[in-house]
């Protein structure tokens, strides 16, 4: 069953396929290969971590063998990439499958790849989904061809470590919630080996009551975090726990007696919660062990005992590890012109909340800041709390805005002013484990323009899809950056709107026109009614431009929604920029 998954992915994503992807996304071949070269090893690492527990391995195998996974993707990729619909379906399927595998989605990973490669975010998001679909597809094809089962999966994954180790870094693994490289490399192989041994170990046949205890087989030593906890099916589970524990201790005792002809009476077994000890003869232990092996409910109890014996030798007192938190902690703050900060945060515990509020009070004094701190137990520890003293001077800079998302920090407003030097200062203070950048409107518009123009090429091709979902998805990539308080279409958006009009006219000429709503939105700065009116005027301006260019007037409507339905937090400049948007919404085909 040993294979090199990296080589299988490279075989599917051949040079010709890479050229196709580069053309579709408007990237150079080198940029496309950089994204693939970062995404593939990181996703394999995520699969290894998933397979390092019993329930994770079984869940992962079920996902690999699911109907949604295309086992023939390696052969079909060239055809799938020729149409916008095929490309979109491939990307979407890959991202959905990866969300099931990683339990967290891969947006953080693709954002990290963007930061490390400089490739636009839209392209890295799409390519990461395509690499994920390819990875699962080649694994499914292998398992189908080799007729392998879940028992071979952990071993197969463990064999991939030498192939991916050189391409992993702390940023990629942290984005997937796997910690640093050193922690991952040190833990994952022993866990995979333990899970593999446990899955592949056959169930012992039922032993007759007259058989002696020395013939019993020892339980496999599986780490506590690899234990599969099954639902109890009987109120007699306590008896099975005692019986399994007695069987293990009987074996350990009899082995130490160097195979004596007659087993002595085993010392009393007394779990911590039992009020009294009961002596169990070896013959009765044999019966109990047989019944335990035959009982489905007892298997969970015996697994637990084996894990405890592996950890301490004689005591079954180790707690089973609970699932780790999956969400990144959050911190945003904005400082008003008077120097008063408003802080919003999400942390994982009351202790972290208390630490943050105490630090703010000590720094600014009660009543000199506003704070809203939410505790969510599914949130990972806030590492940035240990660096809060490094950030706190920024909370006194009028106009400064900062957003912290896990280990990613974005500066905007006065904090992004190059003259103040905060970007380089924080990079030095926080170190390489943090990704620190600043928001720049011009750069954001330029990136969006590049992404849109790469994607719209597919819709302008002769064989392009006029499916409403495909059209809307591409049109919504463009950014129309209106001037403050203005509803006039900016010069920077004219060329993109011309291309949008060409797409809509082509679909109309082919009899595939669709009704679209041009929806305008604003940030939360200013009055609600004023924002609604301005957003409506901007939507009407875009509609008028498209109609003047040749789009059928009856295919477009315009509406303004003000600051309703924000897509990002209004606490930072980047969030407000994202919320000030024109959004195309699909209606029914004409």
Secondary structure, 3 states (H helix, E strand, C coil): CCCCHHHHHHHHCCHHHHHHHHHHHCCCHHHHHHHHHHHHHHHHHHHHHHCCCHHHHHHHHHHHCCCCCCCCHHHHHHHHCCCHHHHHHHHHHHHHHHHHHHCCCCHHHHHHHHHHHCCCHHHHHHHHHHHHHHHHHHHHHHHHHHCCCHHHHHHHHHCCHHHHHHHCCHHHHHHCCCCCHHHHHHHHHHHHHHHHHHHHCCCCCCCCCCCCHHHCCCCCCCCHHHCCCCCCCCCCHHHHHHHHHHHHHHHHHHHHCCCCCCCCCCCCECCCCCCCCECCCHHHHHHHHHHHHHCHHHHHHHHHHHHHHHHHCCCCCCCCCCCCCCECCEEEEEECCCCCEEEEEEECCHHHHHHHHHHHHHHHCCCCEEEEEEECCCECCCHHHHHHHHHHHHHHCCCEEEEEECCEEEEEEHHHCCCCCHHHHHHHHHCCCCEEEECCHHHHHHHHHHHHHHHHHHHHCCCCCCCHHHHHHHHCCCCCCCCCCCCCCCHHHHHHHHHHHHHHHHHHHCCCCEEEEEEECCCCCCCHHHHHHHHHHHHHHHHHHHHHHCCCHHHEEEEECCCCCCCCCCCCHHHHHHHCCEEEEEEEEC
